[in-house]
Amino acid sequence: MIKKKIGNLSTYLSEIAVHGIQEKKGNDIVRLDLRALNSSVSDYFVVCNADSATQVKAIADSVEEEIFKSTQTSPWRKEGLESAEWIILDYFDIVVHIFKTEKRNFYGIEDLWGDAQTTSYQSA
């Protein structure tokens, strides 16, 4: 019963993160469902990219704001805010990766987790 509740919470958080990304016109939004993978570090990765460091930072701020408004939850850890080329917002159950476009292409995070179920979203 508890695992089901946690799964529902992580799905909900991932949907809020997608909404926050869409609010700032993030590109190529993808949610990777890692729950069925034995080596997963969280339930979901939400991944997107933007063409400038300013937009990367705006997307991160939007995701953080939307999740806090809905759940009163702040990220456990944030990385990459200084350079804004790859910002990570870690909420334990979900991890949001916001890349500058060239960094996303270079790291290929979706390829690293190729066995995950993938859902793509359109920008708002």
BELJO-V206362 format. One line per field, one symbol per residue. phi: phi as a letter, one per 40 degrees, with the letter a starting at -180 (. if undefined). A space follows every 50 residues. Layout:
BEGIN
phi = ???
END
This chain:
BEGIN
phi = .cdccccccccccccccdcccccbgccfcbbbcccccccccacbbbbaaa cacccdcccdccccccccdcbfbbccabbgcccfcabbbbbgcbbbbbbc dccccccfdcccbccccbbbbccc
END
